[in-house]
Amino acid sequence: MTEALLALADGRLFRGEPCGAVGEAHGEVVFNTAMTGYQEIMTDPSYRGQLVCMTYPLIGNYGVNPEDVESRRPWLGGLIVKEACPYPSSWRGRMSLDGYMKEHGIVGIQGIDTRALTRHLRDRGAQEGIISSAEGDHARLVERARALPGLVGRDLVREVTAERPRGWGEGTWDLRRGYTEPPPPRFRVVAFDAGIKSNILRRLASLGCALQVVPAWTPAEQVLEMRPHGLFLSNGPGDPEPVEYLIRTVRPLIGRLPIFGICLGHQILGLAFGGTTYKLKFGHHGANHPVQNLLTGGVEITSQNHGFAVDPGSVEGFGVEQTHVSLNDGTSEGMRHRELPVFSVQYHPEASPGPHDADYLFQHFIALMEGEQGG
């Protein structure tokens, strides 16, 4: 059996076996606390540039199917698991996790102590690493991991955004019918694709939105020419600050029409208001993160995937108030403008994977567009 190695930039080394394609993968090593949803995680463009460690020990039990993808292809750099199930069992499954990874050239490692790796990342922070089933020189792997560029200051959105505008015609999934046909549209919505997940588009379409999905570099003038009733800012990978072209586009659109942002879109909106963002020690990745709604006092269990956060104090002077806060570390999880129809959240209300506690936020966006139209 070929050996696989995971080398971290701080010198920590883990030995295991190959999972998926044989070769090398590099990126920032992070951990995800979801028990399921590995297929959605692999196809979430927000994981571009990262090696994902699944903290749940048994991954791949229900296989892979063509319905549970969140974009046109897998985007994560590599996958780290304790055990990849070789014999999945599910009526929806079509192939094994290992087979899917090999088909798409995703390099992974299994058989390591993922609990030890997770504890190490929590203590030392997310850091660059290399998975290799081709290089046996441990010291050389660590040296190469230390030379990797990291996520700060890199624009990864350009690598995942759409090449050209497109529409969307698929609704949410039903157990008996699969993906459904959405109802006749009532609103025109322009959705900036900074790495958008398909389930976001399905939720909006199912609520009566005719969607025009545009590349992240689309200028504000072109957006206004489409005469939208609302603007959506999507999730996406990496550091928001280098995505200055999207920040520059959003700034003059604030106050012109209702705006809803999710994850990177939340950060872009914060920067467009004039605020600042910062990198978290090890980020939030999982489908079980508690968030308090400061407007109602209620607690939502949420799906999250981000390594940067908005500094709430930096936007207070621009008419913005915090609406949601993480109960794990107190970081900003949502904000709204006190007078304008603009709001955003750091987490993922569309789930996929994860709970649906925050699905009401899509209804709120619809209500804002109804209000702008006079009901």
Rosetta blueprint (number, residue, H / E / L):
1 M L
2 T L
3 E L
4 A E
5 L E
6 L E
7 A E
8 L E
9 A L
10 D L
11 G L
12 R L
13 L E
14 F E
15 R E
16 G E
17 E E
18 P E
19 C E
20 G E
21 A E
22 V L
23 G L
24 E E
25 A E
26 H E
27 G E
28 E E
29 V E
30 V E
31 F E
32 N E
33 T L
34 A L
35 M L
36 T L
37 G L
38 Y H
39 Q H
40 E H
41 I H
42 M H
43 T L
44 D L
45 P H
46 S H
47 Y H
48 R E
49 G L
50 Q E
51 L E
52 V E
53 C E
54 M E
55 T L
56 Y L
57 P L
58 L E
59 I E
60 G L
61 N L
62 Y L
63 G L
64 V E
65 N L
66 P L
67 E L
68 D L
69 V L
70 E L
71 S L
72 R L
73 R L
74 P L
75 W L
76 L E
77 G L
78 G E
79 L E
80 I E
81 V E
82 K L
83 E E
84 A E
85 C L
86 P L
87 Y L
88 P L
89 S L
90 S L
91 W L
92 R L
93 G L
94 R L
95 M E
96 S L
97 L H
98 D H
99 G H
100 Y H
101 M H
102 K H
103 E H
104 H L
105 G L
106 I L
107 V E
108 G E
109 I E
110 Q E
111 G L
112 I L
113 D L
114 T H
115 R H
116 A H
117 L H
118 T H
119 R H
120 H H
121 L H
122 R H
123 D H
124 R H
125 G L
126 A L
127 Q E
128 E E
129 G E
130 I E
131 I E
132 S E
133 S L
134 A L
135 E L
136 G L
137 D L
138 H H
139 A H
140 R H
141 L H
142 V H
143 E H
144 R H
145 A H
146 R H
147 A L
148 L L
149 P L
150 G L
151 L L
152 V L
153 G L
154 R L
155 D L
156 L L
157 V H
158 R H
159 E H
160 V H
161 T L
162 A L
163 E L
164 R L
165 P L
166 R E
167 G E
168 W L
169 G L
170 E L
171 G L
172 T L
173 W E
174 D E
175 L L
176 R L
177 R L
178 G E
179 Y E
180 T L
181 E L
182 P L
183 P L
184 P L
185 P L
186 R L
187 F E
188 R E
189 V E
190 V E
191 A E
192 F E
193 D E
194 A L
195 G L
196 I L
197 K L
198 S H
199 N H
200 I H
201 L H
202 R H
203 R H
204 L H
205 A H
206 S H
207 L L
208 G L
209 C E
210 A E
211 L E
212 Q E
213 V E
214 V E
215 P E
216 A L
217 W L
218 T L
219 P L
220 A H
221 E H
222 Q H
223 V H
224 L H
225 E H
226 M L
227 R L
228 P L
229 H L
230 G E
231 L E
232 F E
233 L E
234 S L
235 N L
236 G L
237 P L
238 G L
239 D L
240 P L
241 E L
242 P L
243 V L
244 E H
245 Y H
246 L H
247 I H
248 R H
249 T H
250 V H
251 R H
252 P H
253 L H
254 I E
255 G L
256 R L
257 L E
258 P L
259 I E
260 F E
261 G E
262 I E
263 C L
264 L H
265 G H
266 H H
267 Q H
268 I H
269 L H
270 G H
271 L H
272 A H
273 F H
274 G L
275 G L
276 T L
277 T E
278 Y E
279 K E
280 L E
281 K E
282 F E
283 G E
284 H E
285 H E
286 G E
287 A E
288 N E
289 H E
290 P E
291 V E
292 Q E
293 N E
294 L L
295 L L
296 T L
297 G L
298 G L
299 V E
300 E E
301 I E
302 T E
303 S E
304 Q E
305 N E
306 H E
307 G E
308 F E
309 A E
310 V E
311 D L
312 P H
313 G H
314 S H
315 V L
316 E H
317 G H
318 F H
319 G L
320 V E
321 E E
322 Q E
323 T E
324 H E
325 V E
326 S E
327 L L
328 N L
329 D L
330 G L
331 T L
332 S E
333 E E
334 G E
335 M E
336 R E
337 H E
338 R L
339 E L
340 L L
341 P L
342 V E
343 F E
344 S E
345 V E
346 Q L
347 Y L
348 H E
349 P L
350 E L
351 A L
352 S L
353 P L
354 G L
355 P L
356 H L
357 D L
358 A L
359 D L
360 Y H
361 L H
362 F H
363 Q H
364 H H
365 F H
366 I H
367 A H
368 L H
369 M H
370 E H
371 G H
372 E H
373 Q L
374 G L
375 G L
